[in-house]
């Protein structure tokens, strides 16, 4: 059996498909993570200080987060990608892998995907690494085109580990949940003021629709792991999955969770879609003819660089020696001038020289258009012409001949299959076996984690083995392994939006600053309408909504969180904490057990109650918060 599994894995490993979709995924996912890190940077004192701005944390986090942003930018650009991916993963483990009170489920996806980034060929296309390879192995007579395909497993593995494992573990909790089994899994979280971003009551009030969507989500997650890789199922599963996460993006204050998972779903888009988009302009109408010295190494490198970025294939590259005199617009220009200065001709026959040629080049490449506009600005344009003239005058003009270049073909790097480690064992064999073993280990880790899920615990109890020494010991071992797998790989339980999150959760807590003139300023924790404010996104929302607050309030935890949020907000808004008073406002909400028409609006209409006060005196915090459960 193991041998057959390996043979199937090897078959998939050897199957090559176009790499464009993988590159799109790399860019999209890294952009989402970059936005998350930027948010962490803004809230770094709230997240990492013992008391924001007053008692610093053990480590100053701003250099770490800035360095992480730099690594992510390199990943997005595809520059020194492997090194940047390793740095990105290490910082992911160090920063979000060890976070507790601010953790939320997207952190786990970041960890496993960042781990995969180290090994996946994510810079095969749409990367500066690809450009570096072109420049390294090309010369005036030979143009190197690096491979543009990757193993199909590079598409499957992020979906399997970043989404499939998530859903697989989730259903082991949801199939024991009255909330989900009664079809309320979509309706209830979208109907609670403390959980929503946007009011979608017109949809929530259609009972048959929201109940159906709840069951659809449950069924979708149950079958996803067994269907996403099947060709006939892929597009329907893709549409449902993206649709569900667009709903999360609209409804809940966890935008990077929604966008990050959507970025992974991009890998399920058929490869032919990306090929049609990026290959449709293989033979478009050219906007510009770019004439370059075919015997000049620098000019050839310039041509390779421009062509690399010309994704629309709008620029035609022609050598001066063979083509210039064939064009009537260039026929009367002396050959020496054509060789000394870059010339170009647009499709209307207008000639551009020097800097003007590069302005036209940037204008022809859609994402460089702003740069072409910038270079036309008076002053910038004239400075650019002087810089170009200086470079053109001082560049090396020696051209390649048989004597000084020799036109020897560069030594192209051998592929994995040609690189022999042993007589009958190649580097490709080693990579395949290593990837197979690594995948088996990750699958086993997820199985061990899921072993302690609610459904398996109920099963063990039903067959009468839950209290045996062996089972108790195995439960303990599984919990210890789960702690490590969560930190390093994001492999953990995914009991998201479950009954225990909402049963008895009948309150919303807001904080209001009382100005000396009596005016009240609502902190952007909860707005006056009872919905999450601008601070409560992603990890901050998880912190305030499910760690600070919960179905059963811990007054000490609440006071400490109010202390931290008020200290952070006060610093950002120039409030002196030598003498400041904040009011605690509380809304008491209902705790529904079944669908109810217009439930959200009824809760939003509930009045705010007095929940006590907190004070800052000489930067010392004191709390007089009422017992929330007794209000």
BELVEN-V397372 format. One record per pair of residues at least 24 apart in sequence whose ideal C-beta (glycine too) atoms are under 10 Angstrom apart, sorted by sequence separation. I is the first residue (numbers start at 1). J is the second residue. If there is no record, write none. Layout:
# BELVEN-V397372
I_J / I_J
This chain:
# BELVEN-V397372
40_64 / 41_65 / 67_91 / 68_92 / 89_113 / 90_114 / 124_148 / 125_149 / 183_207 / 186_210 / 187_211 / 216_240 / 220_244 / 241_265 / 242_266 / 294_318 / 295_319 / 296_320 / 327_351 / 451_475 / 452_476 / 508_532 / 584_608 / 585_609 / 586_610 / 587_611 / 40_65 / 41_66 / 88_113 / 89_114 / 92_117 / 124_149 / 125_150 / 183_208 / 185_210 / 186_211 / 240_265 / 287_312 / 290_315 / 291_316 / 292_317 / 294_319 / 295_320 / 318_343 / 356_381 / 359_384 / 452_477 / 540_565 / 559_584 / 583_608 / 584_609 / 585_610 / 586_611 / 65_91 / 68_94 / 88_114 / 89_115 / 121_147 / 124_150 / 184_210 / 185_211 / 186_212 / 187_213 / 188_214 / 239_265 / 242_268 / 288_314 / 289_315 / 290_316 / 291_317 / 292_318 / 293_319 / 294_320 / 295_321 / 318_344 / 355_381 / 358_384 / 448_474 / 451_477 / 452_478 / 558_584 / 584_610 / 585_611 / 586_612 / 37_64 / 38_65 / 41_68 / 64_91 / 68_95 / 87_114 / 88_115 / 89_116 / 183_210 / 184_211 / 186_213 / 187_214 / 216_243 / 217_244 / 238_265 / 241_268 / 242_269 / 286_313 / 287_314 / 288_315 / 289_316 / 290_317 / 291_318 / 292_319 / 293_320 / 294_321 / 318_345 / 355_382 / 451_478 / 452_479 / 583_610 / 584_611 / 585_612 / 37_65 / 40_68 / 41_69 / 68_96 / 86_114 / 89_117 / 90_118 / 121_149 / 122_150 / 183_211 / 185_213 / 186_214 / 216_244 / 237_265 / 238_266 / 284_312 / 286_314 / 287_315 / 288_316 / 289_317 / 290_318 / 291_319 / 292_320 / 293_321 / 294_322 / 316_344 / 355_383 / 356_384 / 450_478 / 451_479 / 540_568 / 583_611 / 584_612 / 37_66 / 40_69 / 85_114 / 88_117 / 89_118 / 121_150 / 182_211 / 183_212 / 185_214 / 186_215 / 238_267 / 239_268 / 281_310 / 284_313 / 285_314 / 286_315 / 287_316 / 288_317 / 289_318 / 291_320 / 292_321 / 294_323 / 315_344 / 316_345 / 355_384 / 356_385 / 448_477 / 449_478 / 452_481 / 536_565 / 583_612 / 584_613 / 38_68 / 64_94 / 65_95 / 85_115 / 88_118 / 120_150 / 121_151 / 124_154 / 183_213 / 184_214 / 185_215 / 186_216 / 213_243 / 217_247 / 238_268 / 281_311 / 282_312 / 283_313 / 284_314 / 286_316 / 291_321 / 354_384 / 355_385 / 358_388 / 448_478 / 449_479 / 451_481 / 452_482 / 535_565 / 582_612 / 583_613 / 584_614 / 37_68 / 38_69 / 64_95 / 85_116 / 86_117 / 87_118 / 120_151 / 183_214 / 185_216 / 186_217 / 213_244 / 237_268 / 238_269 / 281_312 / 282_313 / 286_317 / 316_347 / 354_385 / 355_386 / 357_388 / 447_478 / 448_479 / 451_482 / 582_613 / 583_614 / 37_69 / 85_117 / 86_118 / 122_154 / 182_214 / 183_215 / 185_217 / 186_218 / 238_270 / 280_312 / 281_313 / 291_323 / 355_387 / 356_388 / 448_480 / 449_481 / 450_482 / 581_613 / 582_614 / 84_117 / 85_118 / 120_153 / 121_154 / 181_214 / 182_215 / 183_216 / 185_218 / 235_268 / 278_311 / 280_313 / 281_314 / 291_324 / 314_347 / 355_388 / 448_481 / 449_482 / 511_544 / 535_568 / 553_586 / 581_614 / 582_615 / 34_68 / 37_71 / 38_72 / 61_95 / 84_118 / 85_119 / 120_154 / 180_214 / 181_215 / 183_217 / 213_247 / 234_268 / 235_269 / 277_311 / 278_312 / 279_313 / 289_323 / 354_388 / 355_389 / 448_482 / 449_483 / 535_569 / 580_614 / 581_615 / 582_616 / 33_68 / 34_69 / 37_72 / 59_94 / 82_117 / 83_118 / 85_120 / 119_154 / 120_155 / 179_214 / 180_215 / 183_218 / 233_268 / 234_269 / 235_270 / 278_313 / 289_324 / 353_388 / 354_389 / 509_544 / 580_615 / 581_616 / 33_69 / 36_72 / 81_117 / 82_118 / 122_158 / 185_221 / 234_270 / 291_327 / 445_481 / 446_482 / 449_485 / 509_545 / 525_561 / 579_615 / 580_616 / 581_617 / 34_71 / 35_72 / 81_118 / 82_119 / 85_122 / 120_157 / 180_217 / 181_218 / 228_265 / 354_391 / 355_392 / 444_481 / 445_482 / 448_485 / 449_486 / 508_545 / 525_562 / 535_572 / 579_616 / 580_617 / 34_72 / 82_120 / 85_123 / 116_154 / 119_157 / 120_158 / 180_218 / 235_273 / 289_327 / 354_392 / 577_615 / 578_616 / 579_617 / 33_72 / 34_73 / 75_114 / 81_120 / 82_121 / 84_123 / 228_267 / 229_268 / 231_270 / 291_330 / 303_342 / 445_484 / 446_485 / 454_493 / 509_548 / 523_562 / 577_616 / 578_617 / 579_618 / 580_619 / 582_621 / 584_623 / 586_625 / 32_72 / 81_121 / 82_122 / 174_214 / 228_268 / 289_329 / 299_339 / 302_342 / 445_485 / 453_493 / 505_545 / 509_549 / 525_565 / 551_591 / 576_616 / 577_617 / 578_618 / 579_619 / 584_624 / 586_626 / 588_628 / 30_71 / 31_72 / 34_75 / 81_122 / 82_123 / 116_157 / 117_158 / 177_218 / 180_221 / 289_330 / 444_485 / 445_486 / 450_491 / 452_493 / 453_494 / 454_495 / 505_546 / 508_549 / 524_565 / 525_566 / 575_616 / 577_618 / 578_619 / 580_621 / 582_623 / 584_625 / 30_72 / 31_73 / 33_75 / 34_76 / 72_114 / 75_117 / 81_123 / 116_158 / 291_333 / 449_491 / 450_492 / 453_495 / 507_549 / 523_565 / 577_619 / 578_620 / 584_626 / 586_628 / 29_72 / 30_73 / 33_76 / 71_114 / 80_123 / 81_124 / 174_217 / 175_218 / 296_339 / 299_342 / 442_485 / 445_488 / 446_489 / 448_491 / 449_492 / 450_493 / 507_550 / 523_566 / 576_619 / 577_620 / 581_624 / 588_631 / 30_74 / 31_75 / 78_122 / 79_123 / 113_157 / 116_160 / 174_218 / 203_247 / 295_339 / 441_485 / 445_489 / 447_491 / 449_493 / 450_494 / 454_498 / 501_545 / 505_549 / 507_551 / 509_553 / 525_569 / 577_621 / 584_628 / 587_631 / 30_75 / 31_76 / 78_123 / 84_129 / 112_157 / 113_158 / 116_161 / 293_338 / 294_339 / 315_360 / 446_491 / 449_494 / 501_546 / 505_550 / 506_551 / 523_568 / 524_569 / 586_631 / 29_75 / 30_76 / 77_123 / 78_124 / 81_127 / 112_158 / 115_161 / 116_162 / 175_221 / 292_338 / 293_339 / 315_361 / 342_388 / 445_491 / 446_492 / 454_500 / 504_550 / 505_551 / 507_553 / 523_569 / 570_616 / 29_76 / 30_77 / 48_95 / 75_122 / 78_125 / 80_127 / 81_128 / 82_129 / 170_217 / 171_218 / 174_221 / 175_222 / 200_247 / 204_251 / 291_338 / 292_339 / 293_340 / 314_361 / 341_388 / 442_489 / 444_491 / 445_492 / 504_551 / 505_552 / 523_570 / 27_75 / 28_76 / 30_78 / 47_95 / 75_123 / 78_126 / 79_127 / 80_128 / 81_129 / 112_160 / 113_161 / 170_218 / 171_219 / 174_222 / 203_251 / 291_339 / 293_341 / 341_389 / 441_489 / 443_491 / 503_551 / 504_552 / 505_553 / 521_569 / 524_572 / 566_614 / 26_75 / 27_76 / 77_126 / 78_127 / 79_128 / 80_129 / 81_130 / 109_158 / 112_161 / 113_162 / 171_220 / 293_342 / 314_363 / 315_364 / 442_491 / 501_550 / 502_551 / 503_552 / 509_558 / 562_611 / 566_615 / 567_616 / 570_619 / 26_76 / 27_77 / 76_126 / 77_127 / 78_128 / 79_129 / 112_162 / 167_217 / 171_221 / 172_222 / 200_250 / 291_341 / 292_342 / 314_364 / 315_365 / 342_392 / 500_550 / 501_551 / 511_561 / 523_573 / 562_612 / 566_616 / 27_78 / 37_88 / 44_95 / 48_99 / 76_127 / 77_128 / 78_129 / 111_162 / 170_221 / 171_222 / 197_248 / 198_249 / 200_251 / 291_342 / 292_343 / 310_361 / 313_364 / 314_365 / 341_392 / 500_551 / 511_562 / 563_614 / 26_78 / 47_99 / 75_127 / 77_129 / 78_130 / 79_131 / 80_132 / 109_161 / 110_162 / 169_221 / 170_222 / 171_223 / 197_249 / 198_250 / 199_251 / 290_342 / 291_343 / 292_344 / 306_358 / 309_361 / 312_364 / 314_366 / 340_392 / 499_551 / 509_561 / 521_573 / 562_614 / 567_619 / 78_131 / 79_132 / 109_162 / 112_165 / 167_220 / 168_221 / 171_224 / 197_250 / 198_251 / 290_343 / 291_344 / 309_362 / 312_365 / 340_393 / 509_562 / 513_566 / 558_611 / 559_612 / 563_616 / 30_84 / 34_88 / 37_91 / 47_101 / 48_102 / 74_128 / 78_132 / 108_162 / 109_163 / 112_166 / 167_221 / 168_222 / 170_224 / 171_225 / 196_250 / 197_251 / 198_252 / 289_343 / 290_344 / 291_345 / 310_364 / 311_365 / 312_366 / 511_565 / 521_575 / 567_621 / 23_78 / 26_81 / 30_85 / 33_88 / 37_92 / 40_95 / 47_102 / 74_129 / 166_221 / 167_222 / 196_251 / 197_252 / 198_253 / 289_344 / 290_345 / 306_361 / 310_365 / 311_366 / 312_367 / 340_395 / 511_566 / 530_585 / 559_614 / 566_621 / 40_96 / 46_102 / 109_165 / 167_223 / 168_224 / 195_251 / 196_252 / 197_253 / 288_344 / 289_345 / 302_358 / 306_362 / 309_365 / 310_366 / 311_367 / 513_569 / 558_614 / 108_165 / 109_166 / 164_221 / 167_224 / 168_225 / 190_247 / 195_252 / 196_253 / 197_254 / 287_344 / 288_345 / 289_346 / 340_397 / 513_570 / 528_585 / 530_587 / 564_621 / 30_88 / 37_95 / 108_166 / 163_221 / 166_224 / 167_225 / 168_226 / 186_244 / 190_248 / 195_253 / 197_255 / 288_346 / 289_347 / 306_364 / 309_367 / 310_368 / 339_397 / 511_569 / 563_621 / 26_85 / 33_92 / 37_96 / 40_99 / 43_102 / 166_225 / 189_248 / 194_253 / 195_254 / 287_346 / 288_347 / 302_361 / 306_365 / 309_368 / 523_582 / 526_585 / 530_589 / 562_621 / 563_622 / 36_96 / 164_224 / 165_225 / 190_250 / 286_346 / 287_347 / 289_349 / 291_351 / 339_399 / 513_573 / 515_575 / 523_583 / 563_623 / 105_166 / 163_224 / 164_225 / 167_228 / 186_247 / 190_251 / 286_347 / 287_348 / 521_582 / 522_583 / 526_587 / 560_621 / 562_623 / 40_102 / 163_225 / 164_226 / 189_251 / 190_252 / 285_347 / 289_351 / 290_352 / 306_368 / 513_575 / 520_582 / 559_621 / 33_96 / 164_227 / 189_252 / 516_579 / 520_583 / 522_585 / 559_622 / 560_623 / 562_625 / 160_224 / 164_228 / 288_352 / 516_580 / 559_623 / 105_170 / 159_224 / 160_225 / 163_228 / 164_229 / 186_251 / 292_357 / 515_580 / 516_581 / 520_585 / 558_623 / 559_624 / 159_225 / 291_357 / 514_580 / 515_581 / 559_625 / 290_357 / 513_580 / 514_581 / 556_623 / 558_625 / 160_228 / 290_358 / 513_581 / 514_582 / 555_623 / 159_228 / 160_229 / 288_357 / 512_581 / 513_582 / 514_583 / 531_600 / 556_625 / 36_106 / 159_229 / 290_360 / 512_582 / 513_583 / 530_600 / 555_625 / 558_628 / 36_107 / 290_361 / 511_582 / 512_583 / 555_626 / 156_228 / 288_360 / 511_583 / 512_584 / 553_625 / 555_627 / 33_106 / 37_110 / 156_229 / 287_360 / 288_361 / 510_583 / 511_584 / 512_585 / 530_603 / 531_604 / 555_628 / 32_106 / 36_110 / 155_229 / 163_237 / 167_241 / 287_361 / 290_364 / 510_584 / 511_585 / 530_604 / 553_627 / 554_628 / 555_629 / 159_234 / 288_363 / 509_584 / 510_585 / 529_604 / 530_605 / 553_628 / 33_109 / 287_363 / 288_364 / 509_585 / 510_586 / 529_605 / 530_606 / 552_628 / 553_629 / 32_109 / 33_110 / 152_229 / 287_364 / 288_365 / 508_585 / 509_586 / 510_587 / 552_629 / 553_630 / 32_110 / 159_237 / 163_241 / 286_364 / 287_365 / 321_399 / 508_586 / 509_587 / 530_608 / 551_629 / 553_631 / 159_238 / 507_586 / 508_587 / 549_628 / 29_109 / 33_113 / 507_587 / 508_588 / 528_608 / 29_110 / 32_113 / 33_114 / 506_587 / 507_588 / 508_589 / 159_241 / 163_245 / 506_588 / 507_589 / 526_608 / 30_113 / 506_589 / 29_113 / 30_114 / 33_117 / 505_589 / 506_590 / 507_591 / 29_114 / 506_591 / 505_591 / 506_592 / 26_113 / 30_117 / 504_591 / 25_113 / 29_117 / 503_591 / 502_591 / 502_592 / 503_593 / 26_117 / 30_122 / 29_122 / 298_391 / 26_120 / 499_593 / 25_120 / 26_121 / 27_122 / 166_261 / 508_603 / 26_122 / 299_395 / 508_604 / 512_608 / 25_122 / 26_123 / 298_395 / 506_603 / 22_120 / 23_121 / 26_124 / 162_260 / 163_261 / 166_264 / 298_396 / 508_606 / 510_608 / 22_121 / 23_122 / 26_125 / 27_126 / 162_261 / 296_395 / 297_396 / 298_397 / 507_606 / 512_611 / 514_613 / 22_122 / 23_123 / 26_126 / 27_127 / 164_264 / 296_396 / 299_399 / 300_400 / 508_608 / 511_611 / 22_123 / 23_124 / 24_125 / 26_127 / 162_263 / 163_264 / 296_397 / 297_398 / 510_611 / 512_613 / 514_615 / 19_121 / 22_124 / 23_125 / 24_126 / 162_264 / 163_265 / 296_398 / 297_399 / 507_609 / 509_611 / 19_122 / 22_125 / 23_126 / 161_264 / 162_265 / 295_398 / 296_399 / 297_400 / 511_614 / 19_123 / 20_124 / 21_125 / 22_126 / 23_127 / 160_264 / 163_267 / 293_397 / 295_399 / 296_400 / 507_611 / 19_124 / 20_125 / 158_263 / 159_264 / 162_267 / 163_268 / 294_399 / 295_400 / 18_124 / 19_125 / 20_126 / 158_264 / 159_265 / 293_399 / 294_400 / 295_401 / 18_125 / 19_126 / 23_130 / 158_265 / 159_266 / 293_400 / 297_404 / 19_127 / 158_266 / 159_267 / 297_405 / 158_267 / 159_268 / 157_267 / 295_405 / 19_130 / 155_266 / 156_267 / 155_267 / 156_268 / 154_267 / 155_268 / 155_269 / 155_271 / 509_625 / 152_271 / 509_628 / 507_628 / 149_271 / 506_628 / 507_629 / 506_629 / 507_631 / 23_148 / 504_629 / 506_631 / 22_149 / 23_150 / 19_147 / 20_148 / 22_150 / 19_148 / 20_149 / 21_150 / 22_151 / 25_154 / 29_158 / 18_148 / 19_149 / 20_150 / 25_155 / 16_147 / 17_148 / 18_149 / 19_150 / 16_148 / 17_149 / 18_150 / 19_151 / 22_154 / 26_158 / 16_149 / 17_150 / 21_154 / 22_155 / 25_158 / 29_162 / 15_149 / 16_150 / 17_151 / 21_155 / 25_159 / 15_150 / 16_151 / 17_152 / 19_154 / 15_151 / 16_152 / 17_153 / 19_155 / 22_158 / 14_151 / 15_152 / 17_154 / 13_151 / 14_152 / 15_153 / 16_154 / 17_155 / 12_151 / 13_152 / 14_153 / 12_152 / 13_153 / 11_152 / 12_153 / 13_154 / 12_155 / 9_153 / 12_156 / 12_157 / 110_256 / 109_256 / 113_260 / 106_254 / 109_257 / 105_254 / 106_255 / 107_256 / 125_274 / 104_254 / 106_256 / 107_257 / 110_260 / 113_263 / 106_257 / 109_260 / 113_264 / 104_256 / 105_257 / 106_258 / 109_261 / 126_278 / 104_257 / 106_259 / 107_260 / 125_278 / 140_293 / 141_294 / 106_260 / 109_263 / 140_294 / 141_295 / 105_260 / 106_261 / 109_264 / 140_295 / 105_261 / 140_296 / 140_297 / 143_300 / 139_297 / 142_300 / 138_297 / 140_299 / 141_300 / 140_300 / 143_303 / 144_304 / 139_300 / 140_301 / 143_304 / 138_300 / 139_301 / 138_301 / 143_307 / 135_300 / 138_303 / 135_301 / 138_304 / 134_301 / 135_304 / 134_304 / 135_305 / 134_305 / 131_304 / 134_307 / 135_308 / 131_305 / 134_308 / 131_307 / 132_308 / 131_308 / 130_308 / 131_309 / 140_319 / 128_308 / 127_308 / 128_309 / 126_308 / 126_311 / 39_255 / 12_229 / 39_256 / 36_255 / 37_256 / 35_255 / 36_256 / 35_256 / 36_257 / 34_256 / 32_255 / 33_256 / 36_259 / 32_256 / 35_259 / 36_260 / 32_257 / 35_260 / 32_258 / 33_259 / 32_259 / 33_260 / 31_259 / 32_260 / 31_260 / 32_261 / 29_259 / 32_262 / 33_263 / 28_259 / 29_260 / 32_263 / 28_260 / 29_261 / 31_263 / 32_264 / 29_262 / 30_263 / 28_262 / 29_263 / 28_263 / 29_264 / 27_263 / 28_264 / 26_263 / 28_265 / 29_266 / 25_263 / 28_266 / 29_267 / 24_263 / 25_264 / 27_266 / 28_267 / 257_496 / 25_265 / 26_266 / 25_266 / 24_266 / 25_267 / 24_267 / 25_268 / 22_266 / 25_269 / 21_266 / 22_267 / 24_269 / 252_497 / 21_267 / 21_268 / 21_269 / 21_270 / 22_271 / 248_497 / 21_271 / 24_274 / 20_271 / 21_272 / 23_274 / 19_271 / 21_273 / 22_274 / 17_270 / 18_271 / 20_273 / 21_274 / 24_277 / 17_271 / 18_272 / 20_274 / 21_275 / 24_278 / 17_272 / 19_274 / 20_275 / 23_278 / 18_274 / 18_275 / 20_277 / 17_275 / 20_278 / 20_279 / 140_399 / 141_400 / 18_278 / 140_400 / 18_279 / 139_400 / 140_401 / 141_405 / 140_405 / 141_406 / 142_407 / 144_409 / 139_405 / 141_407 / 142_408 / 144_410 / 146_412 / 139_406 / 140_407 / 141_408 / 142_409 / 146_413 / 139_407 / 141_409 / 142_410 / 144_412 / 147_415 / 139_408 / 144_413 / 139_409 / 142_412 / 139_410 / 137_409 / 138_410 / 137_410 / 221_494 / 136_410 / 137_411 / 137_412 / 137_413 / 136_413 / 165_442 / 169_446 / 172_449 / 173_450 / 176_453 / 177_454 / 157_435 / 161_439 / 165_443 / 168_446 / 169_447 / 172_450 / 175_453 / 176_454 / 177_455 / 253_531 / 133_412 / 153_432 / 160_439 / 168_447 / 171_450 / 172_451 / 175_454 / 176_455 / 253_532 / 133_413 / 151_431 / 165_445 / 166_446 / 169_449 / 170_450 / 172_452 / 173_453 / 174_454 / 175_455 / 176_456 / 217_497 / 252_532 / 253_533 / 257_537 / 151_432 / 157_438 / 161_442 / 165_446 / 169_450 / 172_453 / 173_454 / 174_455 / 176_457 / 253_534 / 256_537 / 257_538 / 153_435 / 157_439 / 160_442 / 161_443 / 164_446 / 165_447 / 168_450 / 171_453 / 172_454 / 173_455 / 176_458 / 253_535 / 254_536 / 255_537 / 256_538 / 153_436 / 156_439 / 160_443 / 170_453 / 172_455 / 175_458 / 176_459 / 253_536 / 254_537 / 255_538 / 256_539 / 151_435 / 165_449 / 169_453 / 171_455 / 172_456 / 253_537 / 254_538 / 157_442 / 161_446 / 165_450 / 168_453 / 172_457 / 252_537 / 253_538 / 254_539 / 257_542 / 153_439 / 160_446 / 172_458 / 172_459 / 253_540 / 254_541 / 253_541 / 254_542 / 252_541 / 253_542 / 253_545 / 195_497 / 195_501 / 189_496 / 190_497 / 195_502 / 189_497 / 194_502 / 188_497 / 192_501 / 192_502 / 195_505 / 185_496 / 186_497 / 188_499 / 191_502 / 194_505 / 119_431 / 185_497 / 189_501 / 185_498 / 188_501 / 189_502 / 192_505 / 194_507 / 195_508 / 185_499 / 188_502 / 192_506 / 193_507 / 194_508 / 119_434 / 120_435 / 184_499 / 193_508 / 194_509 / 119_435 / 192_508 / 194_510 / 180_497 / 177_495 / 179_497 / 180_498 / 184_502 / 119_438 / 176_495 / 179_498 / 180_499 / 173_493 / 174_494 / 177_497 / 179_499 / 172_493 / 173_494 / 174_495 / 177_498 / 178_499 / 179_500 / 116_438 / 169_491 / 172_494 / 173_495 / 174_496 / 176_498 / 177_499 / 179_501 / 115_438 / 169_492 / 170_493 / 171_494 / 172_495 / 173_496 / 174_497 / 176_499 / 177_500 / 179_502 / 165_489 / 166_490 / 169_493 / 170_494 / 173_497 / 174_498 / 179_503 / 165_490 / 166_491 / 169_494 / 170_495 / 173_498 / 174_499 / 178_503 / 116_442 / 165_491 / 166_492 / 168_494 / 169_495 / 170_496 / 173_499 / 115_442 / 165_492 / 167_494 / 169_496 / 170_497 / 173_500 / 161_489 / 162_490 / 166_494 / 170_498 / 161_490 / 165_494 / 112_442 / 161_491 / 166_496 / 199_529 / 194_526 / 199_531 / 193_526 / 198_531 / 112_446 / 193_527 / 196_530 / 197_531 / 196_531 / 197_532 / 193_529 / 194_530 / 195_531 / 196_532 / 193_530 / 194_531 / 195_532 / 192_530 / 193_531 / 194_532 / 192_531 / 193_532 / 197_536 / 197_537 / 194_536 / 197_541 / 195_541 / 194_541 / 194_544 / 195_545 / 194_545 / 195_546 / 194_546 / 192_545 / 194_549 / 112_485 / 115_488 / 116_489 / 111_485 / 115_489 / 111_486 / 114_489 / 115_490 / 111_487 / 112_488 / 114_490 / 115_491 / 108_485 / 111_488 / 112_489 / 113_490 / 108_486 / 111_489 / 112_490 / 107_486 / 111_490 / 112_491 / 110_490 / 111_491 / 108_489 / 109_490 / 111_492 / 214_595 / 108_490 / 103_486 / 107_490 / 108_491 / 106_490 / 108_492 / 211_595 / 105_490 / 107_492 / 108_493 / 210_595 / 108_494 / 105_492 / 208_595 / 98_486 / 99_487 / 105_493 / 207_595 / 97_486 / 98_487 / 103_492 / 105_494 / 207_596 / 97_487 / 105_495 / 205_595 / 207_597 / 96_487 / 97_488 / 105_496 / 204_595 / 205_596 / 206_597 / 97_489 / 104_496 / 105_497 / 204_596 / 205_597 / 94_487 / 97_490 / 194_587 / 204_597 / 205_598 / 93_487 / 96_490 / 193_587 / 204_598 / 205_599 / 93_488 / 194_589 / 204_599 / 205_600 / 92_488 / 93_489 / 193_589 / 201_597 / 204_600 / 205_601 / 93_490 / 192_589 / 201_598 / 204_601 / 92_490 / 191_589 / 192_590 / 201_599 / 89_488 / 191_590 / 192_591 / 201_600 / 192_592 / 200_600 / 201_601 / 191_592 / 199_600 / 199_601 / 14_417 / 188_591 / 201_604 / 188_592 / 191_595 / 196_600 / 187_592 / 188_593 / 191_596 / 195_600 / 199_604 / 188_594 / 187_594 / 188_595 / 191_598 / 192_599 / 193_600 / 196_603 / 184_592 / 187_595 / 191_599 / 192_600 / 193_601 / 196_604 / 184_593 / 187_596 / 190_599 / 191_600 / 194_603 / 184_594 / 190_600 / 191_601 / 193_603 / 182_593 / 184_595 / 188_599 / 191_602 / 192_603 / 193_604 / 182_594 / 183_595 / 187_599 / 191_603 / 182_595 / 187_600 / 193_606 / 14_428 / 179_593 / 13_428 / 178_593 / 10_428 / 13_431 / 14_432 / 10_429 / 13_432 / 12_432 / 13_433 / 10_432 / 13_435 / 9_432 / 10_433 / 13_436 / 9_433 / 10_435 / 6_432 / 9_435 / 10_436 / 6_433 / 9_436 / 8_436 / 6_436 / 9_439 / 5_436 / 6_437 / 9_440 / 107_538 / 106_538 / 107_539 / 106_539 / 2_436 / 5_439 / 6_440 / 104_538 / 5_440 / 104_539 / 107_542 / 102_538 / 103_539 / 104_540 / 106_542 / 102_539 / 104_541 / 105_542 / 2_440 / 101_539 / 102_540 / 104_542 / 102_541 / 103_542 / 104_543 / 99_539 / 102_542 / 103_543 / 101_542 / 102_543 / 104_545 / 101_543 / 102_544 / 104_546 / 96_539 / 100_543 / 104_547 / 99_543 / 103_547 / 101_546 / 102_547 / 101_547 / 100_547 / 101_548 / 101_557 / 101_560 / 101_561 / 101_564 / 46_535 / 43_535 / 47_539 / 46_539 / 47_540 / 43_537 / 46_540 / 43_538 / 43_539 / 47_543 / 43_540 / 46_543 / 39_537 / 40_538 / 39_538 / 40_539 / 39_539 / 40_540 / 43_543 / 36_537 / 39_540 / 36_538 / 35_538 / 36_539 / 51_560 / 54_563 / 54_564 / 52_563 / 51_563 / 52_564 / 55_567 / 51_564 / 52_565 / 54_567 / 50_564 / 52_566 / 53_567 / 54_568 / 46_561 / 49_564 / 52_567 / 53_568 / 51_567 / 52_568 / 54_570 / 47_564 / 51_568 / 52_569 / 53_570 / 54_571 / 46_564 / 49_567 / 52_570 / 53_571 / 45_564 / 46_565 / 49_568 / 52_571 / 53_572 / 52_572 / 46_567 / 47_568 / 45_567 / 46_568 / 45_568 / 46_569 / 54_577 / 44_568 / 53_577 / 43_568 / 46_571 / 45_571 / 46_572 / 45_572 / 43_572 / 42_572 / 54_616 / 55_619 / 54_619 / 53_619 / 54_620 / 54_621 / 51_619 / 51_621
